[in-house]
Amino acid sequence: MNYSEALAFVFRDQDWVKKIAIGGFVAFVSFYCGLVFIFGFFLVGYYVGIIRNLLNNEENPLPEWSDAGKIFIDGLVGSIIIFVYTVFIGGLCAMFIVYLANHPFISDFERVIGIIFVSISTLVSLAMLINLGLLRFATTESFGSAFDVAAMFELIKQNFGNLLAITIFSLILNAILLAAGFGILSPFTNFWGLTVQANLFAQLAKGEHIAEPAASAMQSAQ
């Protein structure tokens, strides 16, 4: 993975200042005005759009905000993908925690360690599966592909090291950007962090050639 490329690619876009500013404003309104269930769709859709543009080798990798309709639809579908994975993985996590909390033959220390381990594993698993689901949707433009168990399992098996590295890097980067933004500016700094993460997953897709189905479909349509 080329992390320096992920950190710098945004600045190749001719209108990166305007696009990042608008994205930061959308994130600001979403989080600080309690409108995450409306404006959050645009953030998810923009993330999907960045991946798609990078895979299509667009000259300007950041989507145009003027294409708000497409961004919103992508975000709506992407949010459903996020919701499904969150409910499924979160449900499994809750079951394990309840089991650990009520097991009569586990010491308090073992119970705490177990709950911490399950919680961290859940966070990492969620980050991986949600991003892979969005990646599959971005590359194929098919909602069902985000839940293709065989394809997802193969991607994880072949790229577990890279997936873990991207996930940890993204979590650390966003934590740093959150602190660097001093709260009020963090929506803008973390929106840039979102673009970095999108680039890393696009690199993964290119390496695995999973963008080919979408490209083939586009060629067939032409």
C-alpha positions as CSV (number, residue, x, y, z in Angstrom):
1,M,0.0,0.0,0.0
2,N,1.2,3.5,-0.9
3,Y,0.4,5.6,2.1
4,S,2.1,8.7,0.9
5,E,0.0,8.6,-2.3
6,A,-3.2,8.3,-0.1
7,L,-2.2,11.3,1.9
8,A,-1.3,13.5,-1.1
9,F,-3.7,12.5,-3.9
10,V,-6.4,15.0,-2.9
11,F,-4.1,17.9,-3.9
12,R,-4.0,16.8,-7.5
13,D,-7.7,17.7,-7.8
14,Q,-8.0,21.2,-9.4
15,D,-10.9,22.1,-7.0
16,W,-9.7,20.3,-3.9
17,V,-10.0,23.4,-1.6
18,K,-13.7,23.9,-2.6
19,K,-14.6,20.2,-2.4
20,I,-12.9,19.7,0.9
21,A,-14.5,22.8,2.3
22,I,-18.0,21.8,1.2
23,G,-17.4,18.3,2.6
24,G,-16.2,19.7,5.9
25,F,-19.3,21.9,6.1
26,V,-21.5,18.9,5.4
27,A,-19.7,16.9,8.1
28,F,-20.0,19.9,10.5
29,V,-23.8,20.2,9.9
30,S,-24.2,16.5,10.2
31,F,-22.5,16.1,13.6
32,Y,-23.0,19.4,15.3
33,C,-26.5,20.2,14.2
34,G,-27.9,16.7,14.8
35,L,-28.6,16.0,11.1
36,V,-26.5,12.9,10.7
37,F,-29.4,10.9,9.3
38,I,-29.7,13.4,6.5
39,F,-26.3,14.8,5.7
40,G,-24.6,11.6,6.7
41,F,-25.9,10.0,3.5
42,F,-23.9,12.6,1.5
43,L,-20.7,11.7,3.4
44,V,-21.1,8.0,2.7
45,G,-22.0,8.7,-0.9
46,Y,-19.0,10.9,-1.3
47,Y,-16.7,8.2,0.1
48,V,-18.1,5.7,-2.4
49,G,-17.7,8.3,-5.2
50,I,-14.0,8.8,-4.4
51,I,-13.3,5.1,-4.6
52,R,-15.2,4.9,-7.9
53,N,-13.4,7.9,-9.4
54,L,-10.0,6.5,-8.4
55,L,-10.8,3.1,-9.9
56,N,-11.8,4.9,-13.1
57,N,-8.6,6.9,-13.1
58,E,-10.5,10.2,-13.3
59,E,-8.3,13.3,-13.7
60,N,-10.0,14.9,-10.7
61,P,-10.4,12.1,-8.1
62,L,-12.9,14.0,-5.9
63,P,-16.5,13.9,-7.0
64,E,-18.3,17.1,-7.9
65,W,-20.7,18.2,-5.2
66,S,-23.0,19.5,-8.0
67,D,-23.8,15.8,-8.6
68,A,-25.7,15.7,-5.3
69,G,-28.4,13.4,-6.5
70,K,-25.9,10.6,-7.3
71,I,-24.0,11.2,-4.1
72,F,-27.2,11.0,-2.0
73,I,-28.3,7.7,-3.7
74,D,-24.9,6.1,-3.3
75,G,-24.9,7.3,0.4
76,L,-28.4,5.9,1.0
77,V,-27.4,2.5,-0.4
78,G,-24.1,2.7,1.5
79,S,-25.8,3.5,4.7
80,I,-28.0,0.5,4.4
81,I,-24.9,-1.6,3.9
82,I,-23.4,-0.1,7.0
83,F,-26.6,-0.6,9.0
84,V,-26.8,-4.3,8.1
85,Y,-23.2,-5.1,9.0
86,T,-23.5,-3.0,12.2
87,V,-26.6,-4.9,13.3
88,F,-25.1,-8.3,12.4
89,I,-21.7,-7.8,13.9
90,G,-23.0,-5.8,16.8
91,G,-25.5,-8.5,17.6
92,L,-22.8,-11.1,17.7
93,C,-20.7,-8.9,20.0
94,A,-23.6,-8.4,22.4
95,M,-24.2,-12.2,22.6
96,F,-20.6,-12.8,23.5
97,I,-20.5,-10.0,26.1
98,V,-23.7,-11.3,27.7
99,Y,-22.2,-14.8,27.8
100,L,-19.0,-13.6,29.4
101,A,-20.8,-11.4,31.9
102,N,-23.0,-14.2,33.1
103,H,-20.7,-17.2,32.9
104,P,-20.4,-18.5,36.5
105,F,-16.9,-20.1,36.1
106,I,-15.1,-17.0,34.7
107,S,-13.2,-14.8,37.1
108,D,-13.8,-11.0,37.1
109,F,-10.3,-10.4,35.6
110,E,-10.9,-12.9,32.8
111,R,-14.4,-11.4,32.3
112,V,-13.0,-7.9,31.8
113,I,-10.2,-9.1,29.5
114,G,-12.7,-11.1,27.5
115,I,-15.1,-8.2,27.1
116,I,-12.2,-5.9,26.0
117,F,-11.0,-8.4,23.5
118,V,-14.5,-8.9,22.1
119,S,-15.0,-5.2,21.9
120,I,-11.8,-4.5,20.0
121,S,-12.4,-7.5,17.7
122,T,-15.8,-6.2,17.0
123,L,-14.5,-2.7,16.2
124,V,-11.9,-4.0,13.8
125,S,-14.3,-6.5,12.2
126,L,-16.9,-3.8,11.6
127,A,-14.3,-1.4,10.1
128,M,-13.1,-4.2,7.7
129,L,-16.5,-5.5,6.7
130,I,-18.2,-2.1,6.3
131,N,-15.4,-0.8,4.1
132,L,-15.2,-4.0,2.0
133,G,-19.0,-3.9,1.6
134,L,-18.8,-0.2,0.4
135,L,-15.8,-1.1,-1.8
136,R,-17.7,-3.9,-3.4
137,F,-20.7,-1.6,-4.0
138,A,-18.5,1.1,-5.4
139,T,-16.8,-1.2,-7.9
140,T,-19.8,-3.2,-9.1
141,E,-22.7,-0.7,-8.4
142,S,-24.6,-3.7,-7.1
143,F,-26.1,-3.7,-3.6
144,G,-26.0,-7.4,-3.4
145,S,-22.3,-7.6,-4.1
146,A,-21.7,-6.0,-0.7
147,F,-23.0,-9.2,0.9
148,D,-21.4,-11.7,-1.4
149,V,-20.1,-14.0,1.4
150,A,-17.8,-16.0,-0.8
151,A,-16.2,-12.9,-2.4
152,M,-15.9,-11.1,0.9
153,F,-14.3,-14.1,2.5
154,E,-11.8,-14.5,-0.3
155,L,-10.9,-10.8,-0.1
156,I,-10.3,-11.0,3.6
157,K,-8.3,-14.2,3.3
158,Q,-6.0,-12.8,0.6
159,N,-5.6,-9.3,2.0
160,F,-6.0,-9.7,5.8
161,G,-2.6,-8.0,6.5
162,N,-3.3,-5.0,4.3
163,L,-6.9,-4.8,5.6
164,L,-5.7,-4.8,9.2
165,A,-3.0,-2.2,8.4
166,I,-5.4,0.1,6.6
167,T,-7.9,-0.2,9.4
168,I,-5.4,0.6,12.2
169,F,-3.8,3.4,10.1
170,S,-7.2,5.0,9.4
171,L,-8.3,4.8,13.1
172,I,-5.0,6.4,14.3
173,L,-5.1,9.0,11.5
174,N,-8.7,10.0,12.3
175,A,-7.9,10.1,16.1
176,I,-5.0,12.5,15.3
177,L,-7.1,14.6,13.0
178,L,-9.9,14.8,15.5
179,A,-7.5,16.1,18.1
180,A,-5.8,18.4,15.6
181,G,-9.2,20.0,14.7
182,F,-9.8,21.0,18.3
183,G,-13.4,19.9,18.0
184,I,-14.8,22.8,16.0
185,L,-12.6,22.1,12.9
186,S,-12.5,18.3,13.3
187,P,-15.3,17.8,10.7
188,F,-13.0,19.4,8.1
189,T,-9.9,17.6,9.1
190,N,-11.7,14.3,9.4
191,F,-13.3,14.7,6.1
192,W,-9.9,14.8,4.6
193,G,-9.1,11.7,6.6
194,L,-12.1,10.0,4.9
195,T,-10.6,10.7,1.5
196,V,-7.3,9.1,2.6
197,Q,-9.1,6.0,3.7
198,A,-11.0,5.9,0.4
199,N,-7.8,6.0,-1.5
200,L,-6.3,3.1,0.5
201,F,-9.3,0.9,-0.2
202,A,-9.2,1.9,-3.9
203,Q,-5.6,0.8,-4.0
204,L,-6.6,-2.5,-2.5
205,A,-9.3,-2.9,-5.2
206,K,-6.9,-2.2,-8.0
207,G,-4.4,-4.7,-6.6
208,E,-7.1,-7.4,-6.4
209,H,-8.7,-6.3,-9.8
210,I,-12.1,-6.4,-8.2
211,A,-13.0,-3.3,-10.2
212,E,-13.2,-5.3,-13.4
213,P,-16.9,-6.4,-13.2
214,A,-17.9,-2.7,-13.1
215,A,-15.6,-1.8,-16.0
216,S,-16.9,-4.7,-18.0
217,A,-20.5,-3.6,-17.4
218,M,-19.8,-0.1,-18.5
219,Q,-18.1,-1.3,-21.7
220,S,-21.1,-3.6,-22.4
221,A,-23.5,-0.7,-21.9
222,Q,-21.5,1.4,-24.5
